[in-house]
Amino acid sequence: MLEGIFGNKTAEKVLLHIFHYSEIHASAIASDYKIALNPVVGQLNRFENAGILVSKEMGRTRVYFFNPKSPLLRPVKELIQIVYENIPLKEREILFGVRRRPRRKGKPVL
C-alpha cells in the first residue's frame, strides 16, 4: 500500500519496521525481509535527509527512529498505522516475530 506513495517496497518495509519497533538498525530490517542491506540503508538515508527519521550511534551501529520534531511525523505515522493495522495478525507475527529488546530482569518466560 505504501509502495505507491513512497516509491518502492523497500521504503514501505523500512517505515513499517520503524513503526513497529520504534527504533531499529538497517541490518535488522534487511535480515527480517531477507533483502540486501544497500537498498535499506539508502531508504533510511533518504528518510533521514527528508527529516522524517533521525539516527544515533549506539556503539558501532546506527539506530534509526522517527524524528519527533518533524512537522510531517503525525500524518506519516497515521498513514503507516492504517497500513500496519490492515496487515493480517498472522502475517504481522511472521514479519515482526523477532524480539528486539531485552526481557526485564526477573520477568517470567511464559
MOJOFEN-V438893 format. One record per residue. N is the residue number from 1. RES is the residue in one letter. SS is DSSP state (H for helix, E for strand, - for the rest). PHI is phi in degrees with one decimal (none if undefined). PSI is psi in whole degrees, 0 to 359 (* if undefined). Layout:
BEGIN
N_RES_SS_PHI_PSI, N_RES_SS_PHI_PSI
END
This chain:
BEGIN
1_M_-_none_314, 2_L_-_-74.8_344, 3_E_H_-57.6_318, 4_G_H_-66.1_331, 5_I_H_-85.7_314, 6_F_H_-96.5_357, 7_G_-_106.5_330, 8_N_-_-161.4_169, 9_K_H_-65.6_325, 10_T_H_-63.0_320, 11_A_H_-61.1_318, 12_E_H_-62.6_315, 13_K_H_-63.2_318, 14_V_H_-61.6_311, 15_L_H_-66.8_321, 16_L_H_-64.7_321, 17_H_H_-67.4_318, 18_I_H_-67.6_323, 19_F_H_-62.0_316, 20_H_H_-71.9_312, 21_Y_H_-93.4_350, 22_S_-_75.5_315, 23_E_E_-147.7_144, 24_I_E_-160.3_159, 25_H_E_-105.7_160, 26_A_H_-60.1_319, 27_S_H_-67.3_332, 28_A_H_-67.6_318, 29_I_H_-64.3_313, 30_A_H_-60.9_318, 31_S_H_-72.2_324, 32_D_H_-63.9_323, 33_Y_H_-96.4_356, 34_K_-_55.2_51, 35_I_-_-124.2_169, 36_A_-_-67.4_153, 37_L_H_-73.5_323, 38_N_H_-57.4_314, 39_P_H_-63.5_325, 40_V_H_-65.9_313, 41_V_H_-61.5_320, 42_G_H_-60.1_316, 43_Q_H_-67.6_318, 44_L_H_-60.4_317, 45_N_H_-64.9_320, 46_R_H_-62.2_315, 47_F_H_-68.5_327, 48_E_H_-68.9_318, 49_N_H_-64.4_329, 50_A_H_-79.0_348, 51_G_-_90.7_3, 52_I_-_-78.0_324, 53_L_E_-116.4_158, 54_V_E_-131.4_163, 55_S_E_-136.5_163, 56_K_E_-146.1_154, 57_E_E_-85.5_131, 58_M_E_-126.6_96, 59_G_-_69.5_238, 60_R_-_-100.1_8, 61_T_E_-111.2_141, 62_R_E_-98.4_122, 63_V_E_-107.5_134, 64_Y_E_-109.6_147, 65_F_E_-155.5_167, 66_F_E_-65.7_143, 67_N_-_-80.1_110, 68_P_-_-67.0_344, 69_K_-_-93.9_356, 70_S_-_-74.0_132, 71_P_-_-69.4_344, 72_L_-_-89.6_354, 73_L_H_-56.7_309, 74_R_H_-61.9_308, 75_P_H_-65.2_324, 76_V_H_-66.5_315, 77_K_H_-65.4_324, 78_E_H_-64.6_319, 79_L_H_-64.0_315, 80_I_H_-65.6_322, 81_Q_H_-62.5_321, 82_I_H_-60.5_314, 83_V_H_-66.1_315, 84_Y_H_-58.4_315, 85_E_H_-70.8_341, 86_N_-_-90.3_358, 87_I_-_-79.3_127, 88_P_-_-56.5_146, 89_L_H_-56.5_318, 90_K_H_-60.8_318, 91_E_H_-68.2_322, 92_R_H_-62.6_321, 93_E_H_-63.2_324, 94_I_H_-71.7_313, 95_L_H_-66.4_320, 96_F_-_-116.5_33, 97_G_-_-76.6_343, 98_V_-_-80.4_130, 99_R_-_-79.2_125, 100_R_-_-103.5_347, 101_R_-_-117.8_149, 102_P_-_-69.6_152, 103_R_-_-74.5_143, 104_R_-_-60.4_138, 105_K_-_-60.2_130, 106_G_-_86.8_353, 107_K_-_-73.9_131, 108_P_-_-69.5_146, 109_V_-_-89.8_110, 110_L_-_-121.6_*
END
